[in-house]
């Protein structure tokens, strides 16, 4: 590899390994812990919907609007990407 290719690969590998799912999980945990009213609602939803942890699956969670809203907001605030995605709003709005 040429020096330029090595440098570009290094940038890619460092970026890919530095801010991933851990960023999202840390961020959403922080937000839930600093907003007790949301954490209480979130916890109650999970505990009343699922009798055991094994009942929590991708299919069983897909209909939980509040859970999905929390996840979407967490992804918006703490995306698991090395750089934020650009956001554009037209004059008509989002």
PDB file of N, CA, C and O in Angstrom:
ATOM      1  N   UNK A   1       0.838  -1.187   0.000  1.00  0.00           N
ATOM      2  CA  UNK A   1       0.000   0.000   0.000  1.00  0.00           C
ATOM      3  C   UNK A   1       0.875   1.240   0.000  1.00  0.00           C
ATOM      4  O   UNK A   1       1.959   1.270   0.582  1.00  0.00           O
ATOM      5  N   UNK A   2       0.382   2.228  -0.651  1.00  0.00           N
ATOM      6  CA  UNK A   2       1.074   3.519  -0.659  1.00  0.00           C
ATOM      7  C   UNK A   2       0.794   4.235   0.662  1.00  0.00           C
ATOM      8  O   UNK A   2      -0.164   3.902   1.359  1.00  0.00           O
ATOM      9  N   UNK A   3       1.618   5.202   1.001  1.00  0.00           N
ATOM     10  CA  UNK A   3       1.465   5.932   2.263  1.00  0.00           C
ATOM     11  C   UNK A   3       0.073   6.577   2.375  1.00  0.00           C
ATOM     12  O   UNK A   3      -0.531   6.543   3.447  1.00  0.00           O
ATOM     13  N   UNK A   4      -0.431   7.152   1.303  1.00  0.00           N
ATOM     14  CA  UNK A   4      -1.754   7.770   1.314  1.00  0.00           C
ATOM     15  C   UNK A   4      -2.855   6.767   1.612  1.00  0.00           C
ATOM     16  O   UNK A   4      -3.798   7.073   2.341  1.00  0.00           O
ATOM     17  N   UNK A   5      -2.736   5.557   1.042  1.00  0.00           N
ATOM     18  CA  UNK A   5      -3.729   4.505   1.293  1.00  0.00           C
ATOM     19  C   UNK A   5      -3.693   4.051   2.751  1.00  0.00           C
ATOM     20  O   UNK A   5      -4.739   3.803   3.351  1.00  0.00           O
ATOM     21  N   UNK A   6      -2.513   3.945   3.310  1.00  0.00           N
ATOM     22  CA  UNK A   6      -2.369   3.568   4.712  1.00  0.00           C
ATOM     23  C   UNK A   6      -3.026   4.622   5.605  1.00  0.00           C
ATOM     24  O   UNK A   6      -3.743   4.282   6.546  1.00  0.00           O
ATOM     25  N   UNK A   7      -2.784   5.881   5.314  1.00  0.00           N
ATOM     26  CA  UNK A   7      -3.362   6.963   6.114  1.00  0.00           C
ATOM     27  C   UNK A   7      -4.873   6.983   6.017  1.00  0.00           C
ATOM     28  O   UNK A   7      -5.551   7.181   7.025  1.00  0.00           O
ATOM     29  N   UNK A   8      -5.409   6.784   4.836  1.00  0.00           N
ATOM     30  CA  UNK A   8      -6.867   6.786   4.662  1.00  0.00           C
ATOM     31  C   UNK A   8      -7.500   5.595   5.382  1.00  0.00           C
ATOM     32  O   UNK A   8      -8.556   5.733   5.999  1.00  0.00           O
ATOM     33  N   UNK A   9      -6.866   4.437   5.305  1.00  0.00           N
ATOM     34  CA  UNK A   9      -7.382   3.264   6.021  1.00  0.00           C
ATOM     35  C   UNK A   9      -7.319   3.468   7.530  1.00  0.00           C
ATOM     36  O   UNK A   9      -8.218   3.039   8.252  1.00  0.00           O
ATOM     37  N   UNK A  10      -6.269   4.114   8.005  1.00  0.00           N
ATOM     38  CA  UNK A  10      -6.141   4.379   9.444  1.00  0.00           C
ATOM     39  C   UNK A  10      -7.273   5.282   9.913  1.00  0.00           C
ATOM     40  O   UNK A  10      -7.867   5.033  10.963  1.00  0.00           O
ATOM     41  N   UNK A  11      -7.577   6.319   9.157  1.00  0.00           N
ATOM     42  CA  UNK A  11      -8.676   7.227   9.500  1.00  0.00           C
ATOM     43  C   UNK A  11      -9.995   6.463   9.543  1.00  0.00           C
ATOM     44  O   UNK A  11     -10.794   6.657  10.459  1.00  0.00           O
ATOM     45  N   UNK A  12     -10.223   5.613   8.577  1.00  0.00           N
ATOM     46  CA  UNK A  12     -11.450   4.818   8.520  1.00  0.00           C
ATOM     47  C   UNK A  12     -11.553   3.871   9.711  1.00  0.00           C
ATOM     48  O   UNK A  12     -12.600   3.795  10.353  1.00  0.00           O
ATOM     49  N   UNK A  13     -10.491   3.161  10.006  1.00  0.00           N
ATOM     50  CA  UNK A  13     -10.517   2.196  11.108  1.00  0.00           C
ATOM     51  C   UNK A  13     -10.664   2.872  12.468  1.00  0.00           C
ATOM     52  O   UNK A  13     -11.381   2.372  13.334  1.00  0.00           O
ATOM     53  N   UNK A  14     -10.003   3.983  12.658  1.00  0.00           N
ATOM     54  CA  UNK A  14     -10.124   4.703  13.932  1.00  0.00           C
ATOM     55  C   UNK A  14     -11.541   5.237  14.099  1.00  0.00           C
ATOM     56  O   UNK A  14     -12.123   5.132  15.179  1.00  0.00           O
ATOM     57  N   UNK A  15     -12.088   5.803  13.049  1.00  0.00           N
ATOM     58  CA  UNK A  15     -13.464   6.315  13.101  1.00  0.00           C
ATOM     59  C   UNK A  15     -14.466   5.214  13.330  1.00  0.00           C
ATOM     60  O   UNK A  15     -15.396   5.382  14.119  1.00  0.00           O
ATOM     61  N   UNK A  16     -14.304   4.096  12.664  1.00  0.00           N
ATOM     62  CA  UNK A  16     -15.254   2.987  12.787  1.00  0.00           C
ATOM     63  C   UNK A  16     -15.220   2.365  14.176  1.00  0.00           C
ATOM     64  O   UNK A  16     -16.238   1.861  14.649  1.00  0.00           O
ATOM     65  N   UNK A  17     -14.084   2.392  14.824  1.00  0.00           N
ATOM     66  CA  UNK A  17     -13.976   1.750  16.126  1.00  0.00           C
ATOM     67  C   UNK A  17     -14.157   2.669  17.310  1.00  0.00           C
ATOM     68  O   UNK A  17     -14.185   2.209  18.451  1.00  0.00           O
ATOM     69  N   UNK A  18     -14.283   3.971  17.061  1.00  0.00           N
ATOM     70  CA  UNK A  18     -14.300   4.900  18.187  1.00  0.00           C
ATOM     71  C   UNK A  18     -15.688   5.296  18.656  1.00  0.00           C
ATOM     72  O   UNK A  18     -15.912   5.421  19.860  1.00  0.00           O
ATOM     73  N   UNK A  19     -16.600   5.493  17.764  1.00  0.00           N
ATOM     74  CA  UNK A  19     -17.935   5.933  18.168  1.00  0.00           C
ATOM     75  C   UNK A  19     -18.972   5.031  17.521  1.00  0.00           C
ATOM     76  O   UNK A  19     -19.413   5.267  16.396  1.00  0.00           O
ATOM     77  N   UNK A  20     -19.341   4.016  18.239  1.00  0.00           N
ATOM     78  CA  UNK A  20     -20.296   3.058  17.696  1.00  0.00           C
ATOM     79  C   UNK A  20     -21.485   2.940  18.633  1.00  0.00           C
ATOM     80  O   UNK A  20     -21.935   3.933  19.204  1.00  0.00           O
ATOM     81  N   UNK A  21     -21.976   1.766  18.786  1.00  0.00           N
ATOM     82  CA  UNK A  21     -23.160   1.523  19.605  1.00  0.00           C
ATOM     83  C   UNK A  21     -22.970   1.980  21.048  1.00  0.00           C
ATOM     84  O   UNK A  21     -23.935   2.369  21.705  1.00  0.00           O
ATOM     85  N   UNK A  22     -21.749   1.938  21.542  1.00  0.00           N
ATOM     86  CA  UNK A  22     -21.488   2.378  22.924  1.00  0.00           C
ATOM     87  C   UNK A  22     -21.889   3.840  23.115  1.00  0.00           C
ATOM     88  O   UNK A  22     -22.371   4.209  24.186  1.00  0.00           O
ATOM     89  N   UNK A  23     -21.700   4.669  22.105  1.00  0.00           N
ATOM     90  CA  UNK A  23     -22.095   6.068  22.184  1.00  0.00           C
ATOM     91  C   UNK A  23     -23.600   6.174  22.391  1.00  0.00           C
ATOM     92  O   UNK A  23     -24.067   6.917  23.254  1.00  0.00           O
ATOM     93  N   UNK A  24     -24.341   5.435  21.601  1.00  0.00           N
ATOM     94  CA  UNK A  24     -25.802   5.442  21.720  1.00  0.00           C
ATOM     95  C   UNK A  24     -26.248   4.936  23.082  1.00  0.00           C
ATOM     96  O   UNK A  24     -27.062   5.577  23.747  1.00  0.00           O
ATOM     97  N   UNK A  25     -25.722   3.791  23.504  1.00  0.00           N
ATOM     98  CA  UNK A  25     -26.133   3.208  24.780  1.00  0.00           C
ATOM     99  C   UNK A  25     -25.776   4.106  25.959  1.00  0.00           C
ATOM    100  O   UNK A  25     -26.576   4.258  26.882  1.00  0.00           O
ATOM    101  N   UNK A  26     -24.603   4.693  25.939  1.00  0.00           N
ATOM    102  CA  UNK A  26     -24.214   5.616  27.009  1.00  0.00           C
ATOM    103  C   UNK A  26     -25.115   6.843  27.008  1.00  0.00           C
ATOM    104  O   UNK A  26     -25.549   7.306  28.062  1.00  0.00           O
ATOM    105  N   UNK A  27     -25.389   7.361  25.828  1.00  0.00           N
ATOM    106  CA  UNK A  27     -26.219   8.551  25.707  1.00  0.00           C
ATOM    107  C   UNK A  27     -27.646   8.336  26.167  1.00  0.00           C
ATOM    108  O   UNK A  27     -28.187   9.153  26.913  1.00  0.00           O
ATOM    109  N   UNK A  28     -28.264   7.251  25.733  1.00  0.00           N
ATOM    110  CA  UNK A  28     -29.658   7.019  26.121  1.00  0.00           C
ATOM    111  C   UNK A  28     -29.756   6.687  27.606  1.00  0.00           C
ATOM    112  O   UNK A  28     -30.735   7.055  28.256  1.00  0.00           O
ATOM    113  N   UNK A  29     -28.762   6.001  28.148  1.00  0.00           N
ATOM    114  CA  UNK A  29     -28.748   5.727  29.588  1.00  0.00           C
ATOM    115  C   UNK A  29     -28.637   7.027  30.367  1.00  0.00           C
ATOM    116  O   UNK A  29     -29.336   7.219  31.361  1.00  0.00           O
ATOM    117  N   UNK A  30     -27.770   7.913  29.924  1.00  0.00           N
ATOM    118  CA  UNK A  30     -27.620   9.221  30.571  1.00  0.00           C
ATOM    119  C   UNK A  30     -28.940   9.988  30.546  1.00  0.00           C
ATOM    120  O   UNK A  30     -29.366  10.529  31.567  1.00  0.00           O
ATOM    121  N   UNK A  31     -29.583  10.034  29.388  1.00  0.00           N
ATOM    122  CA  UNK A  31     -30.847  10.772  29.267  1.00  0.00           C
ATOM    123  C   UNK A  31     -31.938  10.189  30.153  1.00  0.00           C
ATOM    124  O   UNK A  31     -32.695  10.932  30.779  1.00  0.00           O
ATOM    125  N   UNK A  32     -32.023   8.867  30.208  1.00  0.00           N
ATOM    126  CA  UNK A  32     -33.031   8.247  31.067  1.00  0.00           C
ATOM    127  C   UNK A  32     -32.757   8.535  32.538  1.00  0.00           C
ATOM    128  O   UNK A  32     -33.688   8.812  33.294  1.00  0.00           O
ATOM    129  N   UNK A  33     -31.503   8.475  32.952  1.00  0.00           N
ATOM    130  CA  UNK A  33     -31.168   8.703  34.357  1.00  0.00           C
ATOM    131  C   UNK A  33     -31.316  10.167  34.775  1.00  0.00           C
ATOM    132  O   UNK A  33     -31.551  10.449  35.950  1.00  0.00           O
ATOM    133  N   UNK A  34     -31.185  11.084  33.846  1.00  0.00           N
ATOM    134  CA  UNK A  34     -31.336  12.504  34.181  1.00  0.00           C
ATOM    135  C   UNK A  34     -32.767  13.012  33.980  1.00  0.00           C
ATOM    136  O   UNK A  34     -33.049  14.189  34.205  1.00  0.00           O
ATOM    137  N   UNK A  35     -33.652  12.133  33.561  1.00  0.00           N
ATOM    138  CA  UNK A  35     -35.069  12.473  33.408  1.00  0.00           C
ATOM    139  C   UNK A  35     -35.896  11.408  34.116  1.00  0.00           C
ATOM    140  O   UNK A  35     -36.431  10.511  33.465  1.00  0.00           O
ATOM    141  N   UNK A  36     -36.008  11.493  35.444  1.00  0.00           N
ATOM    142  CA  UNK A  36     -36.661  10.432  36.226  1.00  0.00           C
ATOM    143  C   UNK A  36     -38.092  10.122  35.802  1.00  0.00           C
ATOM    144  O   UNK A  36     -38.508   8.964  35.855  1.00  0.00           O
ATOM    145  N   UNK A  37     -38.852  11.128  35.385  1.00  0.00           N
ATOM    146  CA  UNK A  37     -40.237  10.873  34.969  1.00  0.00           C
ATOM    147  C   UNK A  37     -40.289   9.997  33.711  1.00  0.00           C
ATOM    148  O   UNK A  37     -41.187   9.167  33.570  1.00  0.00           O
ATOM    149  N   UNK A  38     -39.346  10.180  32.818  1.00  0.00           N
ATOM    150  CA  UNK A  38     -39.285   9.353  31.609  1.00  0.00           C
ATOM    151  C   UNK A  38     -38.789   7.955  31.963  1.00  0.00           C
ATOM    152  O   UNK A  38     -39.318   6.962  31.465  1.00  0.00           O
ATOM    153  N   UNK A  39     -37.779   7.876  32.818  1.00  0.00           N
ATOM    154  CA  UNK A  39     -37.260   6.572  33.249  1.00  0.00           C
ATOM    155  C   UNK A  39     -38.347   5.761  33.945  1.00  0.00           C
ATOM    156  O   UNK A  39     -38.456   4.554  33.728  1.00  0.00           O
ATOM    157  N   UNK A  40     -39.149   6.414  34.775  1.00  0.00           N
ATOM    158  CA  UNK A  40     -40.233   5.714  35.478  1.00  0.00           C
ATOM    159  C   UNK A  40     -41.243   5.152  34.487  1.00  0.00           C
ATOM    160  O   UNK A  40     -41.655   3.997  34.597  1.00  0.00           O
ATOM    161  N   UNK A  41     -41.641   5.975  33.519  1.00  0.00           N
ATOM    162  CA  UNK A  41     -42.596   5.519  32.502  1.00  0.00           C
ATOM    163  C   UNK A  41     -42.006   4.389  31.660  1.00  0.00           C
ATOM    164  O   UNK A  41     -42.680   3.402  31.366  1.00  0.00           O
ATOM    165  N   UNK A  42     -40.750   4.547  31.280  1.00  0.00           N
ATOM    166  CA  UNK A  42     -40.035   3.561  30.470  1.00  0.00           C
ATOM    167  C   UNK A  42     -39.927   2.225  31.222  1.00  0.00           C
ATOM    168  O   UNK A  42     -40.206   1.167  30.659  1.00  0.00           O
ATOM    169  N   UNK A  43     -39.525   2.284  32.487  1.00  0.00           N
ATOM    170  CA  UNK A  43     -39.371   1.085  33.316  1.00  0.00           C
ATOM    171  C   UNK A  43     -40.705   0.388  33.525  1.00  0.00           C
ATOM    172  O   UNK A  43     -40.793  -0.836  33.430  1.00  0.00           O
ATOM    173  N   UNK A  44     -41.734   1.159  33.805  1.00  0.00           N
ATOM    174  CA  UNK A  44     -43.067   0.583  34.007  1.00  0.00           C
ATOM    175  C   UNK A  44     -43.554  -0.114  32.739  1.00  0.00           C
ATOM    176  O   UNK A  44     -44.144  -1.192  32.811  1.00  0.00           O
ATOM    177  N   UNK A  45     -43.315   0.485  31.599  1.00  0.00           N
ATOM    178  CA  UNK A  45     -43.718  -0.111  30.327  1.00  0.00           C
ATOM    179  C   UNK A  45     -43.058  -1.474  30.141  1.00  0.00           C
ATOM    180  O   UNK A  45     -43.728  -2.452  29.807  1.00  0.00           O
ATOM    181  N   UNK A  46     -41.765  -1.537  30.355  1.00  0.00           N
ATOM    182  CA  UNK A  46     -41.037  -2.796  30.166  1.00  0.00           C
ATOM    183  C   UNK A  46     -41.490  -3.847  31.176  1.00  0.00           C
ATOM    184  O   UNK A  46     -41.733  -4.998  30.814  1.00  0.00           O
ATOM    185  N   UNK A  47     -41.603  -3.453  32.428  1.00  0.00           N
ATOM    186  CA  UNK A  47     -41.944  -4.434  33.475  1.00  0.00           C
ATOM    187  C   UNK A  47     -43.377  -4.931  33.398  1.00  0.00           C
ATOM    188  O   UNK A  47     -43.657  -6.061  33.800  1.00  0.00           O
ATOM    189  N   UNK A  48     -44.288  -4.116  32.893  1.00  0.00           N
ATOM    190  CA  UNK A  48     -45.681  -4.572  32.786  1.00  0.00           C
ATOM    191  C   UNK A  48     -45.958  -5.304  31.471  1.00  0.00           C
ATOM    192  O   UNK A  48     -46.912  -6.075  31.374  1.00  0.00           O
ATOM    193  N   UNK A  49     -45.127  -5.060  30.472  1.00  0.00           N
ATOM    194  CA  UNK A  49     -45.336  -5.693  29.167  1.00  0.00           C
ATOM    195  C   UNK A  49     -44.709  -7.080  29.091  1.00  0.00           C
ATOM    196  O   UNK A  49     -45.272  -7.984  28.473  1.00  0.00           O
ATOM    197  N   UNK A  50     -43.553  -7.252  29.712  1.00  0.00           N
ATOM    198  CA  UNK A  50     -42.817  -8.506  29.585  1.00  0.00           C
ATOM    199  C   UNK A  50     -42.701  -9.213  30.929  1.00  0.00           C
ATOM    200  O   UNK A  50     -42.161  -8.654  31.884  1.00  0.00           O
ATOM    201  N   UNK A  51     -43.210 -10.447  31.005  1.00  0.00           N
ATOM    202  CA  UNK A  51     -43.136 -11.187  32.269  1.00  0.00           C
ATOM    203  C   UNK A  51     -41.714 -11.648  32.610  1.00  0.00           C
ATOM    204  O   UNK A  51     -41.363 -11.770  33.783  1.00  0.00           O
ATOM    205  N   UNK A  52     -40.905 -11.901  31.587  1.00  0.00           N
ATOM    206  CA  UNK A  52     -39.516 -12.329  31.785  1.00  0.00           C
ATOM    207  C   UNK A  52     -38.625 -11.648  30.755  1.00  0.00           C
ATOM    208  O   UNK A  52     -39.109 -11.149  29.739  1.00  0.00           O
ATOM    209  N   UNK A  53     -37.343 -11.630  31.016  1.00  0.00           N
ATOM    210  CA  UNK A  53     -36.420 -11.007  30.058  1.00  0.00           C
ATOM    211  C   UNK A  53     -36.362 -11.780  28.742  1.00  0.00           C
ATOM    212  O   UNK A  53     -36.072 -11.201  27.694  1.00  0.00           O
ATOM    213  N   UNK A  54     -36.632 -13.070  28.790  1.00  0.00           N
ATOM    214  CA  UNK A  54     -36.618 -13.863  27.549  1.00  0.00           C
ATOM    215  C   UNK A  54     -37.809 -13.530  26.642  1.00  0.00           C
ATOM    216  O   UNK A  54     -37.805 -13.884  25.463  1.00  0.00           O
ATOM    217  N   UNK A  55     -38.815 -12.860  27.181  1.00  0.00           N
ATOM    218  CA  UNK A  55     -39.972 -12.456  26.377  1.00  0.00           C
ATOM    219  C   UNK A  55     -39.679 -11.217  25.536  1.00  0.00           C
ATOM    220  O   UNK A  55     -40.457 -10.864  24.650  1.00  0.00           O
ATOM    221  N   UNK A  56     -38.565 -10.564  25.814  1.00  0.00           N
ATOM    222  CA  UNK A  56     -38.193  -9.358  25.062  1.00  0.00           C
ATOM    223  C   UNK A  56     -37.488  -9.784  23.785  1.00  0.00           C
ATOM    224  O   UNK A  56     -36.356 -10.268  23.811  1.00  0.00           O
ATOM    225  N   UNK A  57     -38.177  -9.596  22.668  1.00  0.00           N
ATOM    226  CA  UNK A  57     -37.628  -9.951  21.357  1.00  0.00           C
ATOM    227  C   UNK A  57     -37.836  -8.788  20.395  1.00  0.00           C
ATOM    228  O   UNK A  57     -38.539  -7.825  20.703  1.00  0.00           O
ATOM    229  N   UNK A  58     -37.230  -8.891  19.258  1.00  0.00           N
ATOM    230  CA  UNK A  58     -37.395  -7.846  18.232  1.00  0.00           C
ATOM    231  C   UNK A  58     -38.865  -7.727  17.829  1.00  0.00           C
ATOM    232  O   UNK A  58     -39.348  -6.627  17.559  1.00  0.00           O
ATOM    233  N   UNK A  59     -39.568  -8.843  17.789  1.00  0.00           N
ATOM    234  CA  UNK A  59     -40.983  -8.822  17.391  1.00  0.00           C
ATOM    235  C   UNK A  59     -41.875  -8.278  18.503  1.00  0.00           C
ATOM    236  O   UNK A  59     -42.803  -7.514  18.238  1.00  0.00           O
ATOM    237  N   UNK A  60     -41.599  -8.668  19.743  1.00  0.00           N
ATOM    238  CA  UNK A  60     -42.457  -8.226  20.844  1.00  0.00           C
ATOM    239  C   UNK A  60     -42.268  -6.752  21.179  1.00  0.00           C
ATOM    240  O   UNK A  60     -43.160  -6.148  21.774  1.00  0.00           O
ATOM    241  N   UNK A  61     -41.161  -6.168  20.824  1.00  0.00           N
ATOM    242  CA  UNK A  61     -40.926  -4.752  21.105  1.00  0.00           C
ATOM    243  C   UNK A  61     -41.355  -3.837  19.955  1.00  0.00           C
ATOM    244  O   UNK A  61     -41.449  -2.622  20.128  1.00  0.00           O
ATOM    245  N   UNK A  62     -41.611  -4.413  18.804  1.00  0.00           N
ATOM    246  CA  UNK A  62     -41.896  -3.583  17.623  1.00  0.00           C
ATOM    247  C   UNK A  62     -43.187  -2.770  17.739  1.00  0.00           C
ATOM    248  O   UNK A  62     -43.337  -1.764  17.044  1.00  0.00           O
ATOM    249  N   UNK A  63     -44.108  -3.178  18.590  1.00  0.00           N
ATOM    250  CA  UNK A  63     -45.372  -2.453  18.713  1.00  0.00           C
ATOM    251  C   UNK A  63     -45.383  -1.460  19.875  1.00  0.00           C
ATOM    252  O   UNK A  63     -46.383  -0.772  20.080  1.00  0.00           O
ATOM    253  N   UNK A  64     -44.309  -1.374  20.627  1.00  0.00           N
ATOM    254  CA  UNK A  64     -44.256  -0.474  21.777  1.00  0.00           C
ATOM    255  C   UNK A  64     -43.830   0.931  21.325  1.00  0.00           C
ATOM    256  O   UNK A  64     -42.642   1.217  21.175  1.00  0.00           O
ATOM    257  N   UNK A  65     -44.801   1.773  21.119  1.00  0.00           N
ATOM    258  CA  UNK A  65     -44.570   3.110  20.578  1.00  0.00           C
ATOM    259  C   UNK A  65     -43.627   3.934  21.442  1.00  0.00           C
ATOM    260  O   UNK A  65     -42.726   4.593  20.923  1.00  0.00           O
ATOM    261  N   UNK A  66     -43.828   3.902  22.757  1.00  0.00           N
ATOM    262  CA  UNK A  66     -42.994   4.722  23.657  1.00  0.00           C
ATOM    263  C   UNK A  66     -41.547   4.239  23.661  1.00  0.00           C
ATOM    264  O   UNK A  66     -40.618   5.047  23.629  1.00  0.00           O
ATOM    265  N   UNK A  67     -41.359   2.937  23.700  1.00  0.00           N
ATOM    266  CA  UNK A  67     -40.009   2.366  23.641  1.00  0.00           C
ATOM    267  C   UNK A  67     -39.316   2.780  22.360  1.00  0.00           C
ATOM    268  O   UNK A  67     -38.166   3.219  22.384  1.00  0.00           O
ATOM    269  N   UNK A  68     -40.009   2.643  21.242  1.00  0.00           N
ATOM    270  CA  UNK A  68     -39.417   3.009  19.951  1.00  0.00           C
ATOM    271  C   UNK A  68     -39.145   4.503  19.849  1.00  0.00           C
ATOM    272  O   UNK A  68     -38.170   4.913  19.220  1.00  0.00           O
ATOM    273  N   UNK A  69     -39.998   5.323  20.462  1.00  0.00           N
ATOM    274  CA  UNK A  69     -39.757   6.770  20.470  1.00  0.00           C
ATOM    275  C   UNK A  69     -38.490   7.092  21.261  1.00  0.00           C
ATOM    276  O   UNK A  69     -37.704   7.945  20.851  1.00  0.00           O
ATOM    277  N   UNK A  70     -38.291   6.417  22.391  1.00  0.00           N
ATOM    278  CA  UNK A  70     -37.074   6.625  23.188  1.00  0.00           C
ATOM    279  C   UNK A  70     -35.837   6.220  22.400  1.00  0.00           C
ATOM    280  O   UNK A  70     -34.822   6.917  22.423  1.00  0.00           O
ATOM    281  N   UNK A  71     -35.923   5.096  21.706  1.00  0.00           N
ATOM    282  CA  UNK A  71     -34.796   4.634  20.897  1.00  0.00           C
ATOM    283  C   UNK A  71     -34.511   5.612  19.766  1.00  0.00           C
ATOM    284  O   UNK A  71     -33.357   5.969  19.528  1.00  0.00           O
ATOM    285  N   UNK A  72     -35.549   6.045  19.073  1.00  0.00           N
ATOM    286  CA  UNK A  72     -35.369   7.000  17.964  1.00  0.00           C
ATOM    287  C   UNK A  72     -34.738   8.308  18.444  1.00  0.00           C
ATOM    288  O   UNK A  72     -33.853   8.857  17.789  1.00  0.00           O
ATOM    289  N   UNK A  73     -35.203   8.797  19.592  1.00  0.00           N
ATOM    290  CA  UNK A  73     -34.645  10.038  20.140  1.00  0.00           C
ATOM    291  C   UNK A  73     -33.186   9.826  20.551  1.00  0.00           C
ATOM    292  O   UNK A  73     -32.345  10.700  20.342  1.00  0.00           O
ATOM    293  N   UNK A  74     -32.894   8.669  21.133  1.00  0.00           N
ATOM    294  CA  UNK A  74     -31.512   8.351  21.483  1.00  0.00           C
ATOM    295  C   UNK A  74     -30.620   8.292  20.251  1.00  0.00           C
ATOM    296  O   UNK A  74     -29.489   8.778  20.278  1.00  0.00           O
ATOM    297  N   UNK A  75     -31.115   7.709  19.188  1.00  0.00           N
ATOM    298  CA  UNK A  75     -30.336   7.648  17.939  1.00  0.00           C
ATOM    299  C   UNK A  75     -30.157   9.031  17.324  1.00  0.00           C
ATOM    300  O   UNK A  75     -29.128   9.315  16.710  1.00  0.00           O
ATOM    301  N   UNK A  76     -31.162   9.889  17.492  1.00  0.00           N
ATOM    302  CA  UNK A  76     -31.042  11.250  16.966  1.00  0.00           C
ATOM    303  C   UNK A  76     -29.979  12.031  17.731  1.00  0.00           C
ATOM    304  O   UNK A  76     -29.160  12.731  17.135  1.00  0.00           O
ATOM    305  N   UNK A  77     -30.002  11.905  19.059  1.00  0.00           N
ATOM    306  CA  UNK A  77     -29.065  12.669  19.888  1.00  0.00           C
ATOM    307  C   UNK A  77     -27.670  12.062  19.936  1.00  0.00           C
ATOM    308  O   UNK A  77     -26.676  12.784  20.017  1.00  0.00           O
ATOM    309  N   UNK A  78     -27.597  10.742  19.887  1.00  0.00           N
ATOM    310  CA  UNK A  78     -26.317  10.028  20.014  1.00  0.00           C
ATOM    311  C   UNK A  78     -26.181   8.982  18.907  1.00  0.00           C
ATOM    312  O   UNK A  78     -26.207   7.783  19.185  1.00  0.00           O
ATOM    313  N   UNK A  79     -26.037   9.422  17.659  1.00  0.00           N
ATOM    314  CA  UNK A  79     -25.966   8.452  16.567  1.00  0.00           C
ATOM    315  C   UNK A  79     -24.685   7.619  16.639  1.00  0.00           C
ATOM    316  O   UNK A  79     -23.621   8.153  16.950  1.00  0.00           O
ATOM    317  N   UNK A  80     -24.775   6.320  16.357  1.00  0.00           N
ATOM    318  CA  UNK A  80     -23.589   5.470  16.402  1.00  0.00           C
ATOM    319  C   UNK A  80     -22.747   5.608  15.132  1.00  0.00           C
ATOM    320  O   UNK A  80     -22.458   4.624  14.451  1.00  0.00           O
ATOM    321  N   UNK A  81     -22.368   6.824  14.836  1.00  0.00           N
ATOM    322  CA  UNK A  81     -21.549   7.135  13.661  1.00  0.00           C
ATOM    323  C   UNK A  81     -20.360   7.972  14.100  1.00  0.00           C
ATOM    324  O   UNK A  81     -20.448   8.709  15.082  1.00  0.00           O
ATOM    325  N   UNK A  82     -19.248   7.866  13.380  1.00  0.00           N
ATOM    326  CA  UNK A  82     -18.097   8.688  13.751  1.00  0.00           C
ATOM    327  C   UNK A  82     -18.320  10.180  13.507  1.00  0.00           C
ATOM    328  O   UNK A  82     -17.614  11.009  14.081  1.00  0.00           O
ATOM    329  N   UNK A  83     -19.273  10.525  12.681  1.00  0.00           N
ATOM    330  CA  UNK A  83     -19.595  11.930  12.421  1.00  0.00           C
ATOM    331  C   UNK A  83     -21.105  12.045  12.260  1.00  0.00           C
ATOM    332  O   UNK A  83     -21.763  11.099  11.828  1.00  0.00           O
ATOM    333  N   UNK A  84     -21.645  13.195  12.604  1.00  0.00           N
ATOM    334  CA  UNK A  84     -23.088  13.388  12.472  1.00  0.00           C
ATOM    335  C   UNK A  84     -23.486  13.455  11.000  1.00  0.00           C
ATOM    336  O   UNK A  84     -22.760  13.973  10.152  1.00  0.00           O
ATOM    337  N   UNK A  85     -24.671  12.906  10.737  1.00  0.00           N
ATOM    338  CA  UNK A  85     -25.215  12.994   9.391  1.00  0.00           C
ATOM    339  C   UNK A  85     -25.765  14.394   9.194  1.00  0.00           C
ATOM    340  O   UNK A  85     -26.365  14.959  10.108  1.00  0.00           O
ATOM    341  N   UNK A  86     -25.567  14.960   8.011  1.00  0.00           N
ATOM    342  CA  UNK A  86     -26.105  16.303   7.774  1.00  0.00           C
ATOM    343  C   UNK A  86     -27.633  16.272   7.756  1.00  0.00           C
ATOM    344  O   UNK A  86     -28.246  15.327   7.261  1.00  0.00           O
ATOM    345  N   UNK A  87     -28.226  17.323   8.304  1.00  0.00           N
ATOM    346  CA  UNK A  87     -29.679  17.426   8.322  1.00  0.00           C
ATOM    347  C   UNK A  87     -30.085  18.638   7.508  1.00  0.00           C
ATOM    348  O   UNK A  87     -29.502  19.714   7.642  1.00  0.00           O
ATOM    349  N   UNK A  88     -31.064  18.460   6.685  1.00  0.00           N
ATOM    350  CA  UNK A  88     -31.566  19.557   5.854  1.00  0.00           C
ATOM    351  C   UNK A  88     -33.064  19.678   6.039  1.00  0.00           C
ATOM    352  O   UNK A  88     -33.784  18.681   6.088  1.00  0.00           O
ATOM    353  N   UNK A  89     -33.518  20.907   6.139  1.00  0.00           N
ATOM    354  CA  UNK A  89     -34.943  21.165   6.256  1.00  0.00           C
ATOM    355  C   UNK A  89     -35.324  22.121   5.130  1.00  0.00           C
ATOM    356  O   UNK A  89     -34.700  23.165   4.938  1.00  0.00           O
ATOM    357  N   UNK A  90     -36.353  21.741   4.400  1.00  0.00           N
ATOM    358  CA  UNK A  90     -36.827  22.616   3.341  1.00  0.00           C
ATOM    359  C   UNK A  90     -37.659  23.740   3.940  1.00  0.00           C
ATOM    360  O   UNK A  90     -37.959  23.714   5.134  1.00  0.00           O
ATOM    361  N   UNK A  91     -38.034  24.726   3.134  1.00  0.00           N
ATOM    362  CA  UNK A  91     -38.863  25.815   3.622  1.00  0.00           C
ATOM    363  C   UNK A  91     -40.214  25.302   4.110  1.00  0.00           C
ATOM    364  O   UNK A  91     -40.840  25.917   4.974  1.00  0.00           O
ATOM    365  N   UNK A  92     -40.665  24.166   3.553  1.00  0.00           N
ATOM    366  CA  UNK A  92     -41.943  23.596   3.962  1.00  0.00           C
ATOM    367  C   UNK A  92     -41.846  22.874   5.306  1.00  0.00           C
ATOM    368  O   UNK A  92     -42.871  22.549   5.906  1.00  0.00           O
ATOM    369  N   UNK A  93     -40.647  22.623   5.775  1.00  0.00           N
ATOM    370  CA  UNK A  93     -40.451  21.929   7.046  1.00  0.00           C
ATOM    371  C   UNK A  93     -39.906  20.537   6.828  1.00  0.00           C
ATOM    372  O   UNK A  93     -39.599  20.152   5.700  1.00  0.00           O
ATOM    373  N   UNK A  94     -39.785  19.776   7.912  1.00  0.00           N
ATOM    374  CA  UNK A  94     -39.190  18.433   7.794  1.00  0.00           C
ATOM    375  C   UNK A  94     -40.064  17.456   7.038  1.00  0.00           C
ATOM    376  O   UNK A  94     -39.688  16.296   6.865  1.00  0.00           O
TER     377      UNK A  94
END
